[in-house]
Structures are given as C-alpha cells and as structure tokens.
C-alpha cells in the first residue's frame, strides 16, 4: 500500500474527511485533497502528522525493534 492509500484507509477508519483532516493539522482546507490528487510521495514527517491527527502512529519496525515517529518531536512548545 502506498502512502496515499494508507492515508485514505486511515481517514475511512477514523471517519474523517479530507477537509476535517486538513483543519486538524492546521493546514488549508484543500491541503489533504491536494496530497491525494497528486498521488505522489508523502514524506515521513507529513505522514506521521496526518496519522497522529487520526489516532494512529507511524512506526518503523525491524531487527526486533519498533521505533515510533513522533510528529511533535523537536518542535518548541508555544
């Protein structure tokens, strides 16, 4: 499954529209729509942010280890 299909699957399971997801991450109303229509590469940080907004986490798994990608790591608290 590519990144765009994964985003669509998470949206369906979370019951979240493209508009609502865009708003949830503080982007323009058409942000997620643009990502999906572009059907291109979505970077790990964007994917982690989208996943987090829908109640998921991005996890790297290998060598008996799991590493969760925190979309808020390294961001200063306001």
LUMVOBA-28687 format. One line per 10 residues: their letters; for each residue x negated, y, z of N, C-alpha, C, CB. Coordinates in pm, whole numbers, plus 50000, padded with zeros to 5 digits. Glycine has a CB too. Layout:
<drenlos>
A = X/Y/Z/X/Y/Z/X/Y/Z/X/Y/Z  ...
</drenlos>
This chain:
<drenlos>
XXXXXXXXXX = 49914/49882/50000/50000/50000/50000/49910/50123/50000/50098/50000/50123  49937/50216/49910/49856/50338/49910/49908/50438/50014/49857/50403/49769  49836/50549/50031/49870/50645/50135/50010/50702/50118/49769/50757/50136  50048/50736/49997/50179/50797/49972/50291/50699/50007/50192/50840/49824  50276/50573/49968/50378/50473/50001/50384/50451/50152/50348/50339/49929  50271/50458/50219/50269/50445/50365/50343/50561/50430/50123/50438/50416  50323/50681/50379/50394/50799/50432/50544/50781/50412/50345/50929/50361  50584/50736/50294/50726/50715/50267/50785/50609/50359/50748/50675/50120  50710/50502/50384/50758/50395/50473/50773/50446/50616/50661/50275/50469  50677/50524/50663/50687/50581/50798/50805/50676/50808/50556/50654/50835
XXXXXXXXXX = 50825/50758/50705/50937/50852/50705/51069/50778/50712/50934/50941/50579  51082/50671/50636/51206/50593/50636/51231/50532/50774/51199/50482/50529  51128/50473/50833/51142/50410/50964/51171/50514/51073/51015/50332/50999  51110/50632/51062/51129/50738/51162/51257/50817/51137/51008/50832/51161  51320/50797/51019/51440/50873/50986/51412/51020/50967/51544/50854/51093  51298/51050/50907/51253/51189/50892/51248/51226/50745/51115/51209/50958  51301/51341/50712/51298/51389/50573/51163/51455/50544/51414/51489/50548  51137/51476/50417/51014/51544/50377/51010/51685/50436/51003/51551/50223  51124/51752/50433/51136/51887/50487/51106/51886/50637/51278/51944/50461  51170/51794/50710/51151/51788/50855/51007/51755/50892/51245/51684/50917
XXXXXXXXXX = 50945/51667/50816/50805/51632/50842/50714/51751/50816/50763/51512/50756  50738/51822/50708/50659/51942/50678/50669/52042/50793/50708/52007/50547  50790/52064/50841/50812/52158/50951/50747/52108/51080/50962/52180/50973  50753/51978/51104/50698/51920/51227/50548/51941/51238/50728/51771/51233  50480/51949/51124/50335/51970/51129/50296/52115/51101/50267/51879/51028  50396/52202/51095/50369/52345/51081/50329/52389/50942/50262/52383/51175  50371/52313/50841/50339/52347/50703/50462/52402/50632/50284/52224/50628  50443/52448/50510/50554/52500/50431/50656/52388/50405/50504/52560/50297  50779/52428/50380/50888/52333/50360/50859/52230/50251/51014/52406/50327  50780/52267/50153/50755/52179/50038/50623/52101/50049/50755/52260/49912
XXXXXXXXXX = 50553/52112/50160/50420/52050/50173/50422/51899/50149/50364/52079/50312  50505/51827/50222/50510/51681/50209/50561/51642/50072/50598/51618/50320  50660/51715/50022/50711/51690/49887/50599/51699/49784/50824/51790/49852  50514/51798/49798/50400/51815/49706/50303/51698/49717/50327/51947/49735  50275/51654/49840/50185/51539/49859/50239/51415/49788/50165/51509/50009  50367/51391/49805/50429/51270/49749/50437/51278/49597/50568/51249/49808  50473/51392/49544/50484/51405/49399/50347/51402/49329/50556/51534/49363  50245/51445/49401/50110/51442/49345/50061/51299/49335/50013/51525/49431  50112/51213/49427/50076/51071/49430/49925/51050/49426/50141/50998/49313  49854/51142/49489/49709/51133/49488/49655/51093/49623/49649/51263/49445
XXXXXXXXXX = 49528/51114/49641/49463/51081/49767/49506/51176/49877/49312/51084/49751  49533/51119/49991/49562/51195/50111/49449/51163/50207/49704/51159/50173  49381/51265/50254/49267/51243/50343/49309/51184/50477/49194/51373/50365  49213/51126/50547/49241/51062/50675/49298/51159/50777/49114/51000/50730  49248/51282/50781/49298/51377/50880/49443/51414/50853/49211/51503/50882  49480/51430/50726/49619/51461/50691/49708/51342/50721/49631/51501/50541  49662/51223/50684/49740/51102/50710/49760/51083/50861/49670/50979/50650  49657/51107/50940/49668/51094/51085/49767/51196/51143/49530/51112/51151  49764/51317/51091/49856/51422/51137/50000/51386/51105/49819/51556/51073  50024/51341/50981/50159/51302/50941/50207/51184/51025/50162/51266/50792
XXXXXXXXXX = 50122/51084/51041/50158/50965/51118/50194/51003/51262/50041/50863/51117  50112/51086/51322/50134/51129/51460/50270/51199/51475/50021/51222/51506  50305/51283/51379/50433/51356/51383/50552/51262/51375/50439/51458/51270  50530/51141/51323/50639/51043/51309/50631/50932/51413/50636/50982/51170  50541/50948/51510/50531/50849/51617/50438/50733/51586/50665/50795/51647  50352/50749/51488/50255/50646/51451/50114/50697/51483/50268/50608/51301  50018/50608/51473/49879/50648/51482/49800/50580/51371/49820/50614/51622  49695/50646/51328/49606/50590/51226/49495/50516/51299/49548/50702/51131  49481/50387/51270/49383/50304/51340/49292/50236/51239/49454/50199/51430  49163/50242/51266/49064/50170/51187/49036/50040/51261/48932/50255/51165
XXXXXXXXXX = 49036/49929/51191/49018/49800/51255/48908/49724/51184/49149/49719/51254  48814/49673/51260/48707/49592/51202/48607/49550/51308/48637/49666/51091  48538/49441/51281/48434/49390/51371/48486/49373/51513/48313/49485/51371  48614/49331/51526/48672/49308/51657/48701/49435/51736/48581/49223/51736  48704/49545/51667/48721/49673/51734/48833/49752/51665/48589/49754/51733  48904/49834/51742/49004/49926/51688/48967/50067/51730/49146/49890/51736  48971/50159/51634/48940/50298/51660/49059/50381/51613/48807/50343/51589  49126/50447/51707/49240/50533/51673/49190/50671/51633/49340/50543/51792  49243/50723/51523/49207/50856/51477/49303/50955/51540/49211/50865/51321  49251/51047/51620/49331/51147/51689/49333/51274/51603/49274/51177/51832
XXXXXXXX = 49451/51311/51550/49456/51430/51465/49429/51559/51539/49590/51438/51400  49434/51555/51672/49411/51676/51751/49271/51685/51808/49510/51684/51862  49189/51583/51786/49052/51584/51841/48973/51697/51777/48981/51446/51815  48903/51766/51860/48818/51874/51811/48888/52007/51792/48757/51833/51682  49020/52009/51809/49094/52135/51798/49099/52199/51935/49239/52111/51742  49076/52328/51937/49080/52400/52063/49224/52422/52107/49008/52535/52050  49247/52411/52236/49381/52438/52290/49406/52587/52286/49397/52383/52436  49527/52624/52250/49561/52767/52245/49617/52813/52375/49660/52796/52134
</drenlos>
